[in-house]
Amino acid sequence: MADGLPMQIPASALPARVRIHEVGPRDGLQNEKAVVPTEVKAEFIHRLAAAGLTTIEATSFVHPRWVPQLADAEALLPLLDDLDHVALPVLVPNERGLDRALALGARRIAVFGSATETFSRKNLNRGVAESLAMFAPVIARAREQHVTVRGYLSMCFGDPWEGPVPVAQVVTVARQLVELGCDELSLGDTIGVATPGHVGALLTALTAEGVPLSAIGVHFHDTYGQALSNTLAALQHGVSTVDASAGGLGGCPYAKSATGNLATEDLVWMLHGLGIETGVDLDRLTATSVWMADRLGRPSPSRTVRALSHKE
């Protein structure tokens, strides 16, 4: 494989460094039809860490009936004990999930909310207000234990049932998550319909309402090929945390129009070309995604993975 090093030509008004929040092992693998063996998941995470990723979302403590692909959370986390230099957040839906995560020593958790009523009911079986009420004790207890809390907010740009989502509606729910005590907020374009202007409008509205850019991450899906352009728009507004999934794995099991996440390799290629530091070795990351694609029995959808892995 040839070195994955694009020419660096920095652009103005961009962050010097971006923290990549790698979601492949959780958001990526939860959408697989077949259950990936626990040992393969553990090796996947170790390979991602060896490639330089420092935040890797490891698994979920959602009830196994709803996400059977991640039913092995209790078996997986002990296999990652040697990665004490890596942040390994886990998704928890409620207090029972929090109990399970804390029992295994988790120090970073995430809750998963929605900006729209329909998706909230389909995903959590309760409306937005009810879901926030469910998250409140989870976040409070986590904070008492000095556990960092991330709030995922899905359907920030469009909903397959409700259509375009008003910016003000998203801001209202986002502020409530921050007020509950979330340290970080990840804005999700769950079905991939956002465009750069929409991204800028939402970020401007959030900062006007007192949500600091340092607390915001972005999470784009590439349904219409807009994930990288939307990411660049977010960077131009001062965001420096970007979610991505190695090899472009993932989607959303409760929103069938949601295609894969932004591929981490595609993101790193763009960031490195802009002279933005990530700490990620693109060749090692690409090799990891090729390795995982072999385990899943299909090629990676990432354009960068395909380009680099086919070079002589």
Buried (B, 14 or more C-beta within 10 A) or exposed (E): EEEBEBEEEEEEEBBEEBBBBBBBBBBBBBBBEEEBEBEBBBBBBBBBBBBBBBBBBBBBBBEEEBBEBBBBBBEBBEBBEEBEEBBBBBBBBBEEBBEBBBEBEBBBBBBBBBBBBBBBBBBBEBBBEBBBEBBBEBBEBBBEEEBBBBBBBBBBBBBBEBEEBEBEBBBEBBBBBBEBBBBBBBBBBBBBBBBBEBBBBBBEBBBEEEBEBEBBBBBBBBBBEBBBBBBBBBBBBBBBBBBBBBBBBBBBBBBEBBBBBBBBBBBBBBBBBBEBEBEBBBBBBBBBBBBBBEBBEEBBBBBBBBBBBEEE
